[in-house]
Amino acid sequence: MTEDTRITTTDPPGRVPSTGTDTVVETSALTKRYGDRAAVDAVDMTVRRGEIYGFLGPNGAGKTTTLRMILGLIRPTSGTVRVLGRPAGSREASASTGALIEGPGFFPYLSGRANLRTLARHRGLSDRSVEEVLARVGLVDRGGDAYKSYSLGMKQRLGVAAALLGDPELIVLDEPTNGLDPSGMADMRALIVELARSGHTVILSSHLLGEVQEICDRVGVIANGRLVRESTVSTLLGDAVLKVRGTPVHRVVSIASDLAGENGFEIDGDSVLLDLPPDRAPEVVRALVAEDVDVSSIGPAERTLEDVFFEMTTASTPMKGA
């Protein structure tokens, strides 16, 4: 993908000017039921202007159903969705939203460029807008090839290009790095960050939690159809804890219990994690040495988003953060 090509910042034909609100997406008690099963259950979700919002959850948790309701592709059983201050699925909201959901769908015998031109003309956009988005996703040289000849990664890039047509205020991307090689994934991350910096709002659904941790401002975690947490990434990760390696391990555990409490430590392989701030390391070392523990290492250990994700999705009590 090229870094020097820029999407125009003027409102293209069909785009509705922003209402000026700081909230781009807001759901209230959003629910979708299929018979007796609640695929999405009373979700209150807020996406703010200019942020990259990571939407996470296990398979079958309700992510895609929620995104489809935000886009107006399916109707909720109850509750409401507003996009840019307007009802989801309305002409005004749809004109300012671009999306890639559950993989792209194009005419197989048309070229990538022809597929995008078909979409652009339907929306009253110029061929120039097609060339701009092809450049953004690195497909200018392959734009003339038939879609059926594209690799999975190239198809994904073309889907993202379609989502960028018309310079939408809100961009919803469901697994945009699927099928990309490491270089392509890095380019896609850079593109998403640049879009947010230029004023776009991005909702990113991804199973690559390291990717989400790296680029997202806030995340919402859904499990069993319910939003169990919505918060900034830094708040979710919390403060660093102390990671200690020493022998004998049973003495490390005993001292960890004395210093951090019975519920303030956990065994992680050959290490012990203490729920204590890193600046207490000297105190911990002195306590260990006093008990004849051979300390091989001690230092801060930050939790990853993957750690937090598994903790939250295996818990049953919904909660909401800042």
Secondary structure, 3 states (H helix, E strand, C coil): CCCCCCCCCCCCCCCCCCCCCCEEEEEEEEEEEECCEEEEEEEEEEEECCCEEEEECCCCCCHHHHHHHHCCCCCCCEEEEEECCEECCCHHHHHCEEEECCCCCCCCCCEHHHHHHHHHHHCCCCHHHHHHHHHHCCCCCCCCCEHHHCCHHHHHHHHHHHHHCCCCCEEEEECCCCCCCHHHHHHHHHHHHHHHHCCCEEEEECCCHHHHHHHCCEEEEEECCEEEEEEEHHHHHCCCEEEEEEECHHHHHHHHHHHHCCCCEEEECCEEEECCCHHHHHHHHHHHHHCCCEEEEEEEECCCHHHHHHHHHCCCCCCCCC
